[in-house]
Each structure stands twice: as structure tokens, then as C-alpha cells.
Amino acid sequence: MPKNTDSPAQRRRKKDALQSALISSFWMTLSGAVLLVLSSIFVENTLVKTILTIVSLLELGMIVPVWILYKTRLEEIEGGEEDAASQY
């Protein structure tokens, strides 16, 4: 794996990628939890409650791909693909 010579830019990209993953995870957790709580409090219809529960769980489940993409992004940053692409 080639090393990147632009260390400050690489650190900034890693920090930005982490910040993005954390913010995305926070909002997905918040929206999934709020939807789950509100549906359990306010929805009487069993079918609607089931659908909202499934949607909430899907929202919470989307956190896993965010962190998989974060790991992939770090590998791209460490591999120097962005620096190589910026030279074109």
C-alpha cells in the first residue's frame, strides 16, 4: 500500500470522515428511536404500528453500513487514491 506524502490533508480527510460517520449515526439513531417511541405511544392500529416499527429498525440498521463505508473511506484515504486523483 503506497504511503501518502500529504500528511496534513490526509489527517483532515480522516477527521472529516469520522465526523461525517458520527453525525450520520447520531441522526439515524435519533430518528429511529423517536419514530419507535412515537409510534408506540400514539399509534393504535396494529398494522401501522408494525410498519413503523419495521421502518424504525431499518433506520437503526442503516448505522452498520455507515461504519462499513467509514472503514472503506479510511482505506482509500490511507491508500492515497484522493491525492492521486487530485493530480489529474
N, C-alpha and C positions, 0 to 999 in steps of 0.2 A: 504494500500500500504506500503510494508516494506521500511524502510529508508536505504540508502546505507551508510556504515561506511567509505568508501574510498572517502572522500570529494574532495581531490585534483585531483584524477583521474577522478572523476565524472565531476568536473569543466572543465578539459581538454577535455573530450569527448563532453561536451556540446559546448565548444568553437569550436572544430573541426567540429561538426555537423553544427553549424551556418555558419562557414567559407565555408564549402562544399556547403551548400544551396545557399549562396550568390554568390559564384563563378559560380555555375551551372546556376543560374538565370541570372547573367550578360552575360554569353556566349550565353544562349538561346535568350535573348533579343537582343544582338548584332547580332547574325546570322540571326534571324528572321527579324530584321529591315533592315539589309544590303541586304538580299535577296529580301525583298519587294521593297526597293528603287532601287536596280539594275534592277529588273525585270520591274519596271515601267519606267525606263529610257531607257534601251537597248532592250527590247523585243517588237517586233512589232506584232507578231502573237497573236491573242486574246486567242486562246486555251492554248498556252504555258504560257501566262501572267496569265490566270485564274488558271492553275495548280500551278504555282509558288506562286501565292497569297495564295492559299489554303495551300500549304506546309509552307509558312511563318506564317500563322495564327495558324497552328498546332504546329509549333515550339514555338510560343509565348504562346499558350495554355498549353504547357507542363510545364510551370512555376508553375501553380497551383498544380499539383501533387507533384512537388518538395517540396513545403511548407507543403503539407499534410504529406508527408513522414518525413519531418523535425519534425513536431509535434509528429508523432508516435515515431520517434527516441528519442526525449526528454523524452517521457513517458517511453520508455524502459530503458533509462539511469537512470531516477529518480527511476524506479522500481527495479533497481539493477540486471536486468537479465544478463548483461555482467559480473558483478562481480561474480554472482553465477556460470555462465558458465566457467569462468576462473579457478574456483577451481577444475574442473574435469580434 
